[in-house]
C-alpha cells in the first residue's frame, strides 16, 4: 500500500509538484490519497489509478509496482531512423550523448 503512495509522491517530486496539485489536476479528492496513505482506504479505484497513470504518462501497472519495460535498442533505432538506414555504433553513441545533453539542459 505505501509503495504505491510513495511512488506517487516520487513521481510528483520528479515533476516538481505536490501531491495536492496532482490531485487537483486529476480531479481526485486529496482525501482519497490521504486515507490511502493512512490505511483507512485499502485500495485505490481503477478510475483513480487510471487518472494518475495518465497524468504521469505511465501505465497503471507501473503505478502498482510493475517495472517499466526495457526498450529494445534495435526497435528504437528503427523508430528513429527507419528500416533503410544503418545506425553505426558511433551514430548511436552520439545520439545517446545528445540525449544526455538535452536532459541536463532541461532539468
C-alpha positions, 0 to 999 in steps of 0.5 A: 500500500505505501509503495504505491503512495510513495511512488506517487509522491516520487513521481510528483517530486520528479515533476516538481509538484505536490501531491495536492496539485496532482490531485487537483489536476486529476480531479481526485479528492486529496482525501482519497490519497490521504486515507490511502496513505493512512490505511483507512482506504485499502485500495485505490479505484481503477478510475483513480489509478487510471487518472494518475497513470495518465497524468504521469504518462505511465501505465497503471501497472507501473503505478502498482509496482510493475517495472517499466519495460526495457526498450529494445535498442534495435526497435528504437533505432528503427523508430528513429531512423527507419528500416533503410538506414544503418545506425553505426555504433558511433551514430548511436553513441552520439545520439545517446550523448545528445540525449544526455545533453538535452536532459541536463539542459532541461532539468 
